[in-house]
């Protein structure tokens, strides 16, 4: 896996864990829209998080005819989410600083060409 792919997977995993922590009864379709990945990718991500012992999945009755899932972070998942959230914040702050510099450069270029 390339560095870029690893970074993207880290971001997806972090966003999924944060969303599940906030809303354990979320659906895969909701996660797909919230995280910005396909439904199949959400399914793959959830399976990987379960395999790593970070997430537990349980069935529950949503209505008479439908089963839903409750996603629960395991103690290991809660600890990992905390560490990942701190790292995710560092990444986003670094991206923000780089973007501010890029914007300033572009503003100067526009001002020089006007």
HUSULTA-V399566 format. One record per backbone hydrogen bond with DSSP energy under -0.5 kcal/mol. NH is the residue of the N-H (numbers start at 1). CO is the residue of the C=O. If there is no record, write none. Layout:
BEGIN
nh	co
NH	CO
NH	CO
END
This chain:
BEGIN
nh	co
6	2
7	3
8	4
9	5
10	6
11	7
12	8
13	9
14	10
15	11
16	12
17	13
18	14
19	15
20	16
21	17
22	18
23	19
26	23
31	27
32	28
33	29
34	30
35	31
36	32
37	32
42	38
43	39
44	40
45	41
46	42
47	43
48	44
49	45
50	46
51	47
52	48
53	50
54	49
55	49
56	72
58	70
60	68
62	60
62	66
63	66
68	60
70	58
71	24
71	69
72	56
72	70
74	54
78	74
79	75
80	76
81	77
82	78
83	79
84	80
85	81
86	82
87	83
88	84
89	85
90	86
91	87
92	88
93	89
94	90
95	91
96	92
97	93
98	94
99	95
100	96
101	97
102	98
103	99
104	100
105	101
106	102
107	103
108	104
109	105
110	106
111	107
112	108
113	109
114	110
114	111
END
